[in-house]
């Protein structure tokens, strides 16, 4: 048997031969590249001056997205601010003491009463004191519009920088339990 090539007694099926060839074609390049990587030496550390010169010499290239009539898919619409002029609320400053310094959201209706000159609302202010209010009395951010038997209607006024005044009706109900 010396000098004769070794042959298998029964040849491999065609599918197995193709599989073996494909396996060899995948494994040999991987082994070869690993051997080359092991032989490579570490590159020398780059010079800081050469890096800065390359950075200065490289032209800054910005690509602007032309959207046409479509929104830019690369920008988050939640983070974008509106380009139009936004109307902001004017600061009211420090509130004065008493009911005149109580915001409508802080006022609590305690009760209502009937007098000779009309109805009166008993309102607890921000300082936890009770105040007797008539229609038209002012709070810090609005006024008392109307008094009914078990609720009052307050008008909240919001002054904007553009000079507009927005109004909102707020109803405070009497809590009876």
TIDREN-437490 format. One record per residue: chain; y, x, z of N, C-alpha, C in turn. Coordinates in pm, whole numbers, plus 50000, padded with zeros to 5 digits. Example, Ala and Ser with C-alpha at 12.3 -4.5 7.8 and 13.67 -1.06 7.14 Angstrom:
REM residues 2
+-------+-------+-------+-------+-------+-------+-------+-------+-------+-------+
! chain !  n.c2 !  n.c1 !  n.c3 ! ca.c2 ! ca.c1 ! ca.c3 !  c.c2 !  c.c1 !  c.c3 !
+-------+-------+-------+-------+-------+-------+-------+-------+-------+-------+
!     A ! 49431 ! 51319 ! 50780 ! 49550 ! 51230 ! 50780 ! 49670 ! 51320 ! 50780 !
!     A ! 49775 ! 51285 ! 50708 ! 49894 ! 51367 ! 50714 ! 50003 ! 51290 ! 50787 !
+-------+-------+-------+-------+-------+-------+-------+-------+-------+-------+
END
This chain:
REM residues 177
+-------+-------+-------+-------+-------+-------+-------+-------+-------+-------+
! chain !  n.c2 !  n.c1 !  n.c3 ! ca.c2 ! ca.c1 ! ca.c3 !  c.c2 !  c.c1 !  c.c3 !
+-------+-------+-------+-------+-------+-------+-------+-------+-------+-------+
!     A ! 49881 ! 50080 ! 50000 ! 50000 ! 50000 ! 50000 ! 50125 ! 50084 ! 50000 !
!     A ! 50107 ! 50209 ! 50010 ! 50226 ! 50293 ! 50011 ! 50280 ! 50297 ! 49869 !
!     A ! 50411 ! 50281 ! 49857 ! 50476 ! 50285 ! 49728 ! 50484 ! 50149 ! 49662 !
!     A ! 50412 ! 50054 ! 49709 ! 50419 ! 49921 ! 49651 ! 50522 ! 49839 ! 49729 !
!     A ! 50593 ! 49754 ! 49658 ! 50692 ! 49670 ! 49726 ! 50622 ! 49558 ! 49801 !
!     A ! 50681 ! 49524 ! 49911 ! 50622 ! 49419 ! 49996 ! 50663 ! 49284 ! 49940 !
!     A ! 50564 ! 49205 ! 49913 ! 50590 ! 49069 ! 49865 ! 50521 ! 48973 ! 49959 !
!     A ! 50584 ! 48866 ! 49974 ! 50528 ! 48762 ! 50058 ! 50415 ! 48694 ! 49981 !
!     A ! 50316 ! 48655 ! 50054 ! 50201 ! 48594 ! 49988 ! 50239 ! 48461 ! 49927 !
!     A ! 50317 ! 48381 ! 50002 ! 50362 ! 48252 ! 49947 ! 50513 ! 48256 ! 49938 !
!     A ! 50569 ! 48230 ! 49823 ! 50715 ! 48235 ! 49811 ! 50783 ! 48125 ! 49891 !
!     A ! 50909 ! 48151 ! 49934 ! 50988 ! 48053 ! 50009 ! 51029 ! 47939 ! 49916 !
!     A ! 51040 ! 47821 ! 49970 ! 51091 ! 47712 ! 49886 ! 51235 ! 47742 ! 49842 !
!     A ! 51279 ! 47679 ! 49737 ! 51411 ! 47706 ! 49679 ! 51523 ! 47678 ! 49778 !
!     A ! 51511 ! 47574 ! 49856 ! 51616 ! 47541 ! 49953 ! 51629 ! 47650 ! 50059 !
!     A ! 51519 ! 47701 ! 50106 ! 51523 ! 47806 ! 50208 ! 51584 ! 47932 ! 50153 !
!     A ! 51556 ! 47966 ! 50025 ! 51615 ! 48085 ! 49964 ! 51767 ! 48071 ! 49955 !
!     A ! 51814 ! 47954 ! 49915 ! 51959 ! 47932 ! 49905 ! 52023 ! 47943 ! 50043 !
!     A ! 51957 ! 47888 ! 50144 ! 52011 ! 47893 ! 50280 ! 52020 ! 48037 ! 50328 !
!     A ! 51918 ! 48117 ! 50303 ! 51920 ! 48257 ! 50346 ! 52030 ! 48335 ! 50276 !
!     A ! 52049 ! 48311 ! 50147 ! 52156 ! 48381 ! 50073 ! 52293 ! 48344 ! 50130 !
!     A ! 52314 ! 48215 ! 50156 ! 52442 ! 48171 ! 50211 ! 52467 ! 48230 ! 50349 !
!     A ! 52362 ! 48239 ! 50429 ! 52374 ! 48297 ! 50562 ! 52411 ! 48444 ! 50555 !
!     A ! 52348 ! 48518 ! 50465 ! 52379 ! 48660 ! 50448 ! 52521 ! 48677 ! 50398 !
!     A ! 52567 ! 48590 ! 50307 ! 52703 ! 48601 ! 50256 ! 52807 ! 48572 ! 50363 !
!     A ! 52773 ! 48493 ! 50464 ! 52866 ! 48466 ! 50574 ! 52864 ! 48575 ! 50679 !
!     A ! 52749 ! 48627 ! 50713 ! 52737 ! 48720 ! 50824 ! 52784 ! 48860 ! 50788 !
!     A ! 52751 ! 48909 ! 50669 ! 52788 ! 49047 ! 50632 ! 52939 ! 49071 ! 50635 !
!     A ! 53023 ! 48985 ! 50578 ! 53168 ! 49013 ! 50586 ! 53219 ! 49013 ! 50730 !
!     A ! 53165 ! 48926 ! 50815 ! 53208 ! 48925 ! 50954 ! 53173 ! 49054 ! 51025 !
!     A ! 53053 ! 49103 ! 51004 ! 53014 ! 49230 ! 51065 ! 53098 ! 49345 ! 51013 !
!     A ! 53126 ! 49346 ! 50884 ! 53206 ! 49452 ! 50823 ! 53348 ! 49450 ! 50878 !
!     A ! 53409 ! 49331 ! 50891 ! 53547 ! 49324 ! 50940 ! 53555 ! 49364 ! 51088 !
!     A ! 53454 ! 49329 ! 51167 ! 53452 ! 49371 ! 51308 ! 53442 ! 49523 ! 51319 !
!     A ! 53366 ! 49584 ! 51232 ! 53354 ! 49730 ! 51235 ! 53487 ! 49795 ! 51198 !
!     A ! 53559 ! 49739 ! 51102 ! 53689 ! 49794 ! 51064 ! 53792 ! 49778 ! 51176 !
!     A ! 53788 ! 49664 ! 51241 ! 53883 ! 49641 ! 51350 ! 53858 ! 49736 ! 51466 !
!     A ! 53735 ! 49767 ! 51492 ! 53703 ! 49859 ! 51601 ! 53750 ! 50000 ! 51570 !
!     A ! 53756 ! 50036 ! 51443 ! 53796 ! 50171 ! 51405 ! 53947 ! 50188 ! 51403 !
!     A ! 54022 ! 50079 ! 51388 ! 54168 ! 50091 ! 51379 ! 54226 ! 50139 ! 51511 !
!     A ! 54331 ! 50218 ! 51501 ! 54401 ! 50266 ! 51620 ! 54519 ! 50173 ! 51645 !
!     A ! 54572 ! 50184 ! 51765 ! 54685 ! 50102 ! 51803 ! 54809 ! 50148 ! 51727 !
!     A ! 54888 ! 50057 ! 51671 ! 55008 ! 50101 ! 51599 ! 55114 ! 50150 ! 51698 !
!     A ! 55198 ! 50236 ! 51651 ! 55304 ! 50292 ! 51735 ! 55407 ! 50182 ! 51765 !
!     A ! 55470 ! 50191 ! 51882 ! 55570 ! 50092 ! 51922 ! 55689 ! 50099 ! 51827 !
!     A ! 55739 ! 49986 ! 51779 ! 55851 ! 49989 ! 51686 ! 55979 ! 50032 ! 51756 !
!     A ! 56064 ! 50096 ! 51683 ! 56192 ! 50144 ! 51733 ! 56288 ! 50025 ! 51742 !
!     A ! 56360 ! 50014 ! 51853 ! 56452 ! 49902 ! 51876 ! 56565 ! 49904 ! 51774 !
!     A ! 56613 ! 50021 ! 51740 ! 56722 ! 50031 ! 51643 ! 56680 ! 49980 ! 51505 !
!     A ! 56557 ! 50010 ! 51466 ! 56512 ! 49966 ! 51334 ! 56496 ! 49814 ! 51330 !
!     A ! 56456 ! 49757 ! 51442 ! 56441 ! 49611 ! 51446 ! 56576 ! 49542 ! 51435 !
!     A ! 56676 ! 49592 ! 51506 ! 56809 ! 49529 ! 51501 ! 56870 ! 49546 ! 51362 !
!     A ! 56847 ! 49662 ! 51298 ! 56901 ! 49681 ! 51163 ! 56838 ! 49584 ! 51066 !
!     A ! 56706 ! 49561 ! 51080 ! 56638 ! 49467 ! 50991 ! 56689 ! 49326 ! 51014 !
!     A ! 56714 ! 49291 ! 51139 ! 56762 ! 49157 ! 51171 ! 56902 ! 49134 ! 51116 !
!     A ! 56987 ! 49237 ! 51123 ! 57123 ! 49225 ! 51071 ! 57124 ! 49221 ! 50919 !
!     A ! 57032 ! 49294 ! 50858 ! 57029 ! 49302 ! 50713 ! 56970 ! 49175 ! 50651 !
!     A ! 56883 ! 49108 ! 50723 ! 56819 ! 48988 ! 50669 ! 56921 ! 48875 ! 50659 !
!     A ! 56932 ! 48813 ! 50543 ! 57028 ! 48703 ! 50530 ! 56979 ! 48581 ! 50606 !
!     A ! 57073 ! 48514 ! 50673 ! 57035 ! 48393 ! 50746 ! 57018 ! 48282 ! 50644 !
!     A ! 56902 ! 48221 ! 50647 ! 56869 ! 48120 ! 50548 ! 56840 ! 47989 ! 50618 !
!     A ! 56927 ! 47893 ! 50598 ! 56906 ! 47762 ! 50656 ! 56880 ! 47664 ! 50543 !
!     A ! 56781 ! 47580 ! 50564 ! 56750 ! 47478 ! 50467 ! 56795 ! 47345 ! 50523 !
!     A ! 56886 ! 47280 ! 50456 ! 56935 ! 47151 ! 50500 ! 56852 ! 47042 ! 50436 !
!     A ! 56821 ! 46942 ! 50514 ! 56741 ! 46830 ! 50467 ! 56830 ! 46727 ! 50403 !
!     A ! 56807 ! 46696 ! 50277 ! 56882 ! 46592 ! 50208 ! 56801 ! 46464 ! 50215 !
!     A ! 56844 ! 46372 ! 50296 ! 56764 ! 46254 ! 50324 ! 56783 ! 46143 ! 50221 !
!     A ! 56889 ! 46145 ! 50146 ! 56914 ! 46033 ! 50056 ! 56946 ! 45910 ! 50139 !
!     A ! 56867 ! 45806 ! 50124 ! 56886 ! 45683 ! 50202 ! 56785 ! 45670 ! 50314 !
!     A ! 56707 ! 45774 ! 50341 ! 56604 ! 45768 ! 50444 ! 56649 ! 45847 ! 50566 !
!     A ! 56593 ! 45811 ! 50681 ! 56626 ! 45885 ! 50803 ! 56554 ! 46019 ! 50802 !
!     A ! 56608 ! 46115 ! 50872 ! 56550 ! 46248 ! 50880 ! 56427 ! 46244 ! 50970 !
!     A ! 56308 ! 46275 ! 50918 ! 56188 ! 46267 ! 51002 ! 56179 ! 46377 ! 51105 !
!     A ! 56264 ! 46479 ! 51095 ! 56258 ! 46591 ! 51187 ! 56350 ! 46576 ! 51307 !
!     A ! 56430 ! 46471 ! 51310 ! 56522 ! 46448 ! 51420 ! 56474 ! 46331 ! 51504 !
!     A ! 56482 ! 46345 ! 51636 ! 56442 ! 46238 ! 51727 ! 56557 ! 46138 ! 51736 !
!     A ! 56536 ! 46013 ! 51694 ! 56647 ! 45917 ! 51697 ! 56689 ! 45879 ! 51837 !
!     A ! 56602 ! 45898 ! 51937 ! 56639 ! 45864 ! 52074 ! 56738 ! 45965 ! 52132 !
!     A ! 56735 ! 46089 ! 52081 ! 56823 ! 46192 ! 52134 ! 56957 ! 46199 ! 52061 !
!     A ! 56965 ! 46132 ! 51947 ! 57089 ! 46137 ! 51870 ! 57193 ! 46046 ! 51933 !
!     A ! 57314 ! 46093 ! 51939 ! 57423 ! 46009 ! 51988 ! 57487 ! 45941 ! 51868 !
!     A ! 57539 ! 45824 ! 51892 ! 57604 ! 45753 ! 51783 ! 57729 ! 45829 ! 51742 !
!     A ! 57749 ! 45837 ! 51611 ! 57866 ! 45910 ! 51562 ! 57992 ! 45826 ! 51573 !
!     A ! 57976 ! 45694 ! 51581 ! 58091 ! 45606 ! 51593 ! 58157 ! 45623 ! 51729 !
!     A ! 58282 ! 45579 ! 51736 ! 58356 ! 45592 ! 51861 ! 58298 ! 45494 ! 51963 !
!     A ! 58256 ! 45547 ! 52075 ! 58200 ! 45463 ! 52180 ! 58312 ! 45422 ! 52276 !
!     A ! 58310 ! 45295 ! 52310 ! 58410 ! 45242 ! 52401 ! 58354 ! 45252 ! 52542 !
!     A ! 58422 ! 45324 ! 52629 ! 58375 ! 45345 ! 52765 ! 58458 ! 45264 ! 52864 !
!     A ! 58398 ! 45241 ! 52980 ! 58467 ! 45165 ! 53085 ! 58570 ! 45256 ! 53154 !
!     A ! 58683 ! 45199 ! 53184 ! 58789 ! 45272 ! 53253 ! 58754 ! 45278 ! 53401 !
!     A ! 58775 ! 45392 ! 53463 ! 58748 ! 45408 ! 53606 ! 58848 ! 45325 ! 53686 !
!     A ! 58800 ! 45258 ! 53788 ! 58886 ! 45174 ! 53871 ! 58946 ! 45250 ! 53989 !
!     A ! 58896 ! 45367 ! 54018 ! 58945 ! 45443 ! 54131 ! 58872 ! 45405 ! 54259 !
!     A ! 58930 ! 45441 ! 54371 ! 58868 ! 45410 ! 54500 ! 58895 ! 45266 ! 54539 !
!     A ! 58795 ! 45196 ! 54592 ! 58817 ! 45056 ! 54632 ! 58896 ! 45049 ! 54762 !
!     A ! 58986 ! 44950 ! 54772 ! 59060 ! 44932 ! 54898 ! 58970 ! 44868 ! 55004 !
!     A ! 59012 ! 44868 ! 55129 ! 58928 ! 44804 ! 55232 ! 58931 ! 44652 ! 55220 !
!     A ! 58831 ! 44588 ! 55278 ! 58826 ! 44442 ! 55280 ! 58755 ! 44385 ! 55159 !
!     A ! 58779 ! 44256 ! 55135 ! 58712 ! 44188 ! 55023 ! 58765 ! 44238 ! 54889 !
!     A ! 58886 ! 44289 ! 54887 ! 58943 ! 44342 ! 54762 ! 58870 ! 44469 ! 54717 !
!     A ! 58797 ! 44532 ! 54806 ! 58721 ! 44652 ! 54771 ! 58573 ! 44626 ! 54754 !
!     A ! 58532 ! 44499 ! 54751 ! 58391 ! 44463 ! 54737 ! 58360 ! 44431 ! 54592 !
!     A ! 58258 ! 44496 ! 54536 ! 58212 ! 44463 ! 54401 ! 58141 ! 44329 ! 54403 !
!     A ! 58138 ! 44263 ! 54289 ! 58070 ! 44134 ! 54279 ! 57922 ! 44148 ! 54309 !
!     A ! 57861 ! 44260 ! 54270 ! 57718 ! 44280 ! 54297 ! 57690 ! 44296 ! 54446 !
!     A ! 57790 ! 44337 ! 54526 ! 57772 ! 44356 ! 54669 ! 57800 ! 44229 ! 54750 !
!     A ! 57869 ! 44134 ! 54691 ! 57907 ! 44011 ! 54763 ! 57786 ! 43919 ! 54777 !
!     A ! 57774 ! 43857 ! 54896 ! 57665 ! 43764 ! 54924 ! 57726 ! 43634 ! 54974 !
!     A ! 57686 ! 43522 ! 54913 ! 57736 ! 43392 ! 54954 ! 57665 ! 43349 ! 55082 !
!     A ! 57744 ! 43322 ! 55187 ! 57689 ! 43280 ! 55316 ! 57696 ! 43128 ! 55333 !
!     A ! 57795 ! 43065 ! 55270 ! 57807 ! 42921 ! 55284 ! 57931 ! 42870 ! 55213 !
!     A ! 57945 ! 42738 ! 55211 ! 58064 ! 42675 ! 55154 ! 58115 ! 42571 ! 55254 !
!     A ! 58243 ! 42546 ! 55249 ! 58304 ! 42448 ! 55339 ! 58408 ! 42368 ! 55263 !
!     A ! 58439 ! 42248 ! 55314 ! 58539 ! 42163 ! 55252 ! 58656 ! 42150 ! 55347 !
!     A ! 58776 ! 42178 ! 55299 ! 58900 ! 42164 ! 55377 ! 58987 ! 42059 ! 55311 !
!     A ! 59101 ! 42036 ! 55374 ! 59196 ! 41939 ! 55319 ! 59250 ! 41986 ! 55184 !
!     A ! 59270 ! 42118 ! 55171 ! 59328 ! 42172 ! 55048 ! 59222 ! 42210 ! 54945 !
!     A ! 59096 ! 42183 ! 54966 ! 58992 ! 42214 ! 54868 ! 58871 ! 42282 ! 54931 !
!     A ! 58786 ! 42333 ! 54849 ! 58664 ! 42400 ! 54897 ! 58692 ! 42546 ! 54927 !
!     A ! 58612 ! 42598 ! 55021 ! 58622 ! 42739 ! 55061 ! 58481 ! 42798 ! 55059 !
!     A ! 58470 ! 42921 ! 55008 ! 58341 ! 42991 ! 55007 ! 58343 ! 43097 ! 55115 !
!     A ! 58234 ! 43104 ! 55191 ! 58220 ! 43207 ! 55294 ! 58133 ! 43317 ! 55233 !
!     A ! 58193 ! 43434 ! 55213 ! 58128 ! 43544 ! 55142 ! 58122 ! 43665 ! 55233 !
!     A ! 58004 ! 43729 ! 55240 ! 57990 ! 43854 ! 55316 ! 58019 ! 43969 ! 55220 !
!     A ! 58112 ! 44057 ! 55260 ! 58154 ! 44168 ! 55176 ! 58069 ! 44292 ! 55196 !
!     A ! 58111 ! 44401 ! 55134 ! 58038 ! 44527 ! 55143 ! 58041 ! 44585 ! 55283 !
!     A ! 58142 ! 44548 ! 55362 ! 58153 ! 44597 ! 55499 ! 58084 ! 44506 ! 55601 !
!     A ! 58001 ! 44413 ! 55554 ! 57925 ! 44318 ! 55637 ! 58014 ! 44225 ! 55719 !
!     A ! 58133 ! 44200 ! 55673 ! 58222 ! 44102 ! 55738 ! 58227 ! 43976 ! 55653 !
!     A ! 58251 ! 43863 ! 55717 ! 58261 ! 43736 ! 55647 ! 58406 ! 43712 ! 55605 !
!     A ! 58426 ! 43664 ! 55483 ! 58559 ! 43635 ! 55429 ! 58559 ! 43492 ! 55374 !
!     A ! 58670 ! 43422 ! 55395 ! 58686 ! 43287 ! 55344 ! 58767 ! 43296 ! 55216 !
!     A ! 58706 ! 43260 ! 55104 ! 58770 ! 43275 ! 54973 ! 58796 ! 43139 ! 54910 !
!     A ! 58909 ! 43129 ! 54838 ! 58942 ! 43011 ! 54759 ! 58931 ! 43049 ! 54611 !
!     A ! 58935 ! 42952 ! 54526 ! 58929 ! 42979 ! 54383 ! 59048 ! 43065 ! 54342 !
!     A ! 59020 ! 43169 ! 54263 ! 59126 ! 43258 ! 54216 ! 59140 ! 43385 ! 54299 !
!     A ! 59076 ! 43393 ! 54417 ! 59085 ! 43514 ! 54499 ! 59014 ! 43630 ! 54428 !
!     A ! 59074 ! 43751 ! 54444 ! 59026 ! 43868 ! 54370 ! 58926 ! 43949 ! 54452 !
!     A ! 58827 ! 44000 ! 54384 ! 58738 ! 44102 ! 54436 ! 58770 ! 44231 ! 54361 !
!     A ! 58693 ! 44339 ! 54386 ! 58728 ! 44468 ! 54325 ! 58713 ! 44465 ! 54173 !
!     A ! 58608 ! 44402 ! 54122 ! 58586 ! 44403 ! 53978 ! 58586 ! 44263 ! 53917 !
!     A ! 58653 ! 44169 ! 53979 ! 58660 ! 44034 ! 53923 ! 58729 ! 43937 ! 54015 !
!     A ! 58703 ! 43808 ! 53995 ! 58766 ! 43705 ! 54077 ! 58671 ! 43587 ! 54092 !
!     A ! 58703 ! 43498 ! 54188 ! 58625 ! 43378 ! 54214 ! 58674 ! 43267 ! 54123 !
!     A ! 58586 ! 43217 ! 54038 ! 58624 ! 43116 ! 53938 ! 58611 ! 42974 ! 53993 !
!     A ! 58494 ! 42941 ! 54050 ! 58475 ! 42804 ! 54100 ! 58380 ! 42803 ! 54219 !
!     A ! 58393 ! 42697 ! 54300 ! 58309 ! 42680 ! 54419 ! 58241 ! 42544 ! 54407 !
!     A ! 58109 ! 42544 ! 54423 ! 58031 ! 42419 ! 54424 ! 57966 ! 42407 ! 54561 !
!     A ! 57884 ! 42305 ! 54582 ! 57823 ! 42283 ! 54714 ! 57727 ! 42395 ! 54753 !
!     A ! 57645 ! 42444 ! 54658 ! 57546 ! 42547 ! 54694 ! 57554 ! 42673 ! 54610 !
!     A ! 57658 ! 42689 ! 54530 ! 57675 ! 42814 ! 54455 ! 57821 ! 42836 ! 54421 !
!     A ! 57852 ! 42961 ! 54388 ! 57987 ! 42996 ! 54342 ! 57973 ! 43070 ! 54209 !
!     A ! 58079 ! 43062 ! 54130 ! 58083 ! 43133 ! 54003 ! 58192 ! 43239 ! 54010 !
!     A ! 58150 ! 43364 ! 53990 ! 58242 ! 43477 ! 53989 ! 58254 ! 43529 ! 53846 !
!     A ! 58368 ! 43585 ! 53812 ! 58389 ! 43643 ! 53680 ! 58406 ! 43793 ! 53697 !
!     A ! 58315 ! 43870 ! 53637 ! 58324 ! 44017 ! 53641 ! 58402 ! 44063 ! 53520 !
!     A ! 58507 ! 44142 ! 53543 ! 58592 ! 44192 ! 53436 ! 58566 ! 44342 ! 53417 !
!     A ! 58544 ! 44381 ! 53293 ! 58523 ! 44522 ! 53260 ! 58633 ! 44564 ! 53164 !
!     A ! 58714 ! 44660 ! 53205 ! 58823 ! 44708 ! 53121 ! 58774 ! 44832 ! 53045 !
!     A ! 58793 ! 44833 ! 52912 ! 58750 ! 44943 ! 52827 ! 58868 ! 45031 ! 52790 !
!     A ! 58840 ! 45154 ! 52747 ! 58946 ! 45247 ! 52711 ! 59026 ! 45199 ! 52591 !
!     A ! 58964 ! 45118 ! 52506 ! 59034 ! 45069 ! 52387 ! 59135 ! 44960 ! 52423 !
!     A ! 59134 ! 44912 ! 52548 ! 59227 ! 44809 ! 52591 ! 59161 ! 44672 ! 52601 !
!     A ! 59040 ! 44659 ! 52553 ! 58970 ! 44531 ! 52561 ! 58925 ! 44504 ! 52704 !
!     A ! 58914 ! 44376 ! 52737 ! 58861 ! 44335 ! 52867 ! 58742 ! 44243 ! 52842 !
!     A ! 58625 ! 44284 ! 52887 ! 58503 ! 44203 ! 52874 ! 58484 ! 44125 ! 53002 !
!     A ! 58446 ! 43998 ! 52989 ! 58421 ! 43915 ! 53107 ! 58277 ! 43866 ! 53106 !
!     A ! 58224 ! 43849 ! 53226 ! 58086 ! 43803 ! 53243 ! 58081 ! 43712 ! 53365 !
!     A ! 58025 ! 43592 ! 53347 ! 58012 ! 43499 ! 53459 ! 57890 ! 43536 ! 53542 !
!     A ! 57909 ! 43543 ! 53675 ! 57801 ! 43574 ! 53768 ! 57793 ! 43459 ! 53868 !
!     A ! 57673 ! 43404 ! 53883 ! 57655 ! 43292 ! 53976 ! 57583 ! 43345 ! 54099 !
!     A ! 57643 ! 43317 ! 54216 ! 57581 ! 43353 ! 54345 ! 57538 ! 43224 ! 54411 !
!     A ! 57411 ! 43214 ! 54444 ! 57357 ! 43092 ! 54503 ! 57346 ! 43107 ! 54655 !
!     A ! 57356 ! 42993 ! 54723 ! 57340 ! 42990 ! 54867 ! 57191 ! 42993 ! 54899 !
!     A ! 57153 ! 43083 ! 54985 ! 57011 ! 43097 ! 55021 ! 56984 ! 43009 ! 55143 !
!     A ! 56914 ! 42901 ! 55122 ! 56879 ! 42812 ! 55233 ! 56728 ! 42812 ! 55247 !
!     A ! 56681 ! 42844 ! 55368 ! 56537 ! 42852 ! 55392 ! 56502 ! 42789 ! 55523 !
+-------+-------+-------+-------+-------+-------+-------+-------+-------+-------+
END
